[in-house]
Amino acid sequence: MRHPLHPALVHFPIACWSLATAGDLASPFLGEPAWRLSGMLHVAGSALALPAMLAGFVELLKVAEDSPAIKIANRHMAVVMTAFCFYAASLFLRLDGTTLQAPGPLETGLGVAGFACLAAAGWLGGRLVYEFGVGRSESAGA
């Protein structure tokens, strides 16, 4: 495949998790509809993150070990995996069996921490593409 799959897949978990965080923060004001939607978005974001992370790992294998981008790529991967852990923990803490419960301060805080990691990972991913050209073909011009 000429076009890397990772950039095409990351939008889905990013959107789900970002909206889930907003829903968690809004749930004290909007009640059950907000936290139920947020819980479903946590599930979708966590599930959709797995293929995005796998595709990112495949792209990581293409970065040369002596490339100055490898340090940023490894940092990007670590921060994304941390975001995943925060969001997954928030999801599992709000589950009662298979039933979603309203998030408490811990679950909401984990989501906010996940969002902060997601933002940092996005910035690092942008550096990989725009500063180091990772994932771009040689013929990709301005």
C-alpha positions in Angstrom: 0.0 0.0 0.0 1.4 3.3 -1.0 -0.5 5.4 1.5 0.2 4.6 5.2 -2.9 3.2 6.9 -2.2 4.7 10.4 -3.2 8.3 9.5 -6.4 7.1 8.1 -7.4 5.1 11.2 -6.4 7.5 14.0 -9.3 9.9 13.4 -11.9 7.5 14.7 -10.5 6.9 18.2 -9.4 10.5 18.5 -13.0 11.7 17.8 -14.6 9.1 20.0 -12.3 9.7 23.0 -12.5 13.5 22.6 -16.2 13.4 22.6 -16.2 10.9 25.5 -14.2 13.3 27.6 -16.6 16.1 26.7 -19.5 13.9 27.6 -17.9 13.0 31.0 -17.3 16.6 31.8 -20.9 17.5 30.8 -22.6 14.6 32.5 -23.0 16.4 35.9 -25.0 19.0 34.1 -26.7 16.9 31.4 -27.3 13.7 33.3 -27.7 10.2 32.0 -27.9 10.9 28.3 -24.4 12.5 28.4 -22.7 9.8 30.4 -24.4 6.9 28.5 -23.2 8.4 25.2 -19.8 9.0 26.7 -19.6 5.4 27.9 -20.4 4.1 24.4 -17.8 6.4 22.9 -15.2 5.1 25.4 -16.0 1.6 24.1 -15.8 2.6 20.4 -12.7 4.6 20.9 -10.9 1.8 22.7 -11.9 -0.7 20.1 -11.0 1.5 17.2 -7.7 2.4 18.8 -6.4 -1.1 18.5 -6.1 -1.3 14.7 -4.9 2.3 14.6 -2.1 1.4 17.1 -1.2 -1.7 15.1 -1.0 0.3 11.9 1.2 2.8 13.7 3.5 0.0 14.9 3.9 -1.2 11.3 4.8 2.4 10.4 7.3 2.5 13.3 9.1 -0.5 11.9 9.8 1.5 8.7 11.7 4.2 10.6 15.4 3.6 10.4 17.1 3.0 13.8 19.6 5.8 13.0 17.0 8.3 12.0 16.6 11.4 14.2 12.8 10.7 14.0 13.0 7.4 15.9 13.2 9.0 19.3 10.1 11.1 18.6 8.3 8.0 17.1 9.0 6.0 20.2 7.8 8.8 22.4 4.7 9.2 20.3 4.0 5.5 20.7 4.5 5.6 24.5 2.2 8.6 24.9 -0.5 7.0 22.7 -0.3 3.8 24.7 -0.6 5.8 27.9 -3.7 7.5 26.6 -5.2 4.1 25.7 -4.5 2.9 29.3 -6.2 6.0 30.8 -9.3 5.6 28.6 -9.5 1.8 29.1 -9.2 2.3 32.9 -11.9 4.9 32.8 -14.1 2.5 30.8 -13.5 -0.5 33.1 -14.1 1.5 36.2 -17.5 2.6 35.0 -18.6 -1.0 34.1 -20.8 -3.0 36.4 -20.6 -6.3 34.6 -21.6 -5.2 31.1 -23.7 -2.3 32.3 -22.3 1.2 32.1 -22.6 3.4 35.2 -22.2 7.1 35.6 -18.6 8.2 35.8 -17.3 9.5 39.1 -14.5 11.9 39.6 -11.8 9.2 39.1 -13.3 8.0 35.8 -13.7 11.5 34.6 -10.1 12.4 35.7 -8.7 9.4 33.9 -10.5 10.5 30.7 -9.1 14.0 31.1 -5.6 12.6 31.6 -6.2 10.4 28.5 -7.2 13.5 26.5 -4.0 15.3 27.6 -2.0 12.4 26.4 -3.9 12.2 23.2 -3.2 15.9 22.5 0.5 15.4 23.2 0.6 12.3 21.0 -1.0 14.3 18.2 1.6 17.0 18.5 4.4 14.4 18.4 2.7 12.7 15.4 2.6 16.0 13.6 6.3 16.5 14.2 6.9 13.1 12.7 5.1 14.0 9.5 5.9 17.7 9.1 9.4 17.9 10.6 10.8 14.5 9.7 8.6 13.5 6.7 7.7 10.1 8.3 5.0 8.4 6.2 5.5 10.7 3.2 6.5 9.4 -0.2 9.6 10.8 -1.9 7.3 12.3 -4.6 5.1 14.1 -2.1 5.6 17.7 -2.9 4.2 21.0 -1.6 
